[in-house]
Amino acid sequence: MFTRRTFLTATAAASLVPGVAAAKKKAVEYDPTPQFVRIKKQFQPGQLLVAPRSFYLYYVTEPRKAVRYGCGVGKAGLEFTGTATIDVKKEWPTWRPTDEMIEREPVTYARFKDNDYVQPGGGDNPLGARALYLFQNGVDTYFRIHGTTQPQTIGHAVSNGCIRMMNEHVIDLYERVPVGTVVTVV
């Protein structure tokens, strides 16, 4: 006869056996390496999806399949959300912080204050090896998907709003996506 006591005894015994009932799930470790993964069917081939809370960017390659890249995203209050298109692509882009960035962090961006200095593209440029410029209705949002000189920030919310990737990963993405690609940040 199956009683409450036999149920409790069986449950307790099962918890002692690895992989049975009471076994705890292992935390999934964050991996920024590009990987082919399954994705929800509502996303169409050719679209980009950014999931800031999980620090991944997805390029949909075919129905229900995507290449997943690790990324870094904007600090709280500075992140981009919504839909945009990639209207400009640049290799080794030049860079200048926005006026808001200079105002928020005057010490960090002192060399840009009260002048028109633009940092040339290259290995020490914060936009890294490639940049994809996000626009809404033909207007530059000043948000970018770009490489980084700080690969340790991938998997974290530390930027001034842009979506950053490892340089070798943004180069791969740059080659895959044409101008006009739809980007959705959820």
C-alpha positions, 0 to 999 in steps of 0.5 A: 500500500502506498502511504504518505510515509512511503512517499516521503521515504522514496522522495528522501532516497531519490534525493540521495541519488545523483540526477534524480528528482531533487537534483539541482539544475546546474547554472548555465555558464555564459559563453560569448562564442558564436554558436548556431542556436534555435530561435523563436519562429516569429523572427525572420531570416536576415533580422538581428535580435538583441536580448540585453538581459542575457547579453546575446545578439542573434542573427537569424539565418533561416527559420528558427535558426540563428547565429548567437554572439555574446555582447555587452550592452548599455548601463541601466538608463542608457540602453537602446530598446525598440526597432531600428535599421542598419543604415551605415556600416564602417570598417575601422570607424572614427569616433567621438563621444556624444555631448551627453557622454561628455557631460556625464563623464567630463574627466573621461572625455576631457580631450573632446570638450570644447573642440571638434576632435574625432578619434581616428579609426584603429586599434585603440578606437572604442568602436573597434574594428567595425561599426553598424549604425542604427537608424530609425525612420532615416534618423541616426539614433547614435546607437551602434553595434560595434567592436570593442577595445575592452573584451572583458566587458562582453557579458556586462551592462557597462556601455553608454548605450551601444551594443559591443562585441568582440572585434573578431565577432563583429567582423563576422557579423559585419560580413553577414548583414547588409545595409537595411537589416532590421535590428530589434532590441528587446 
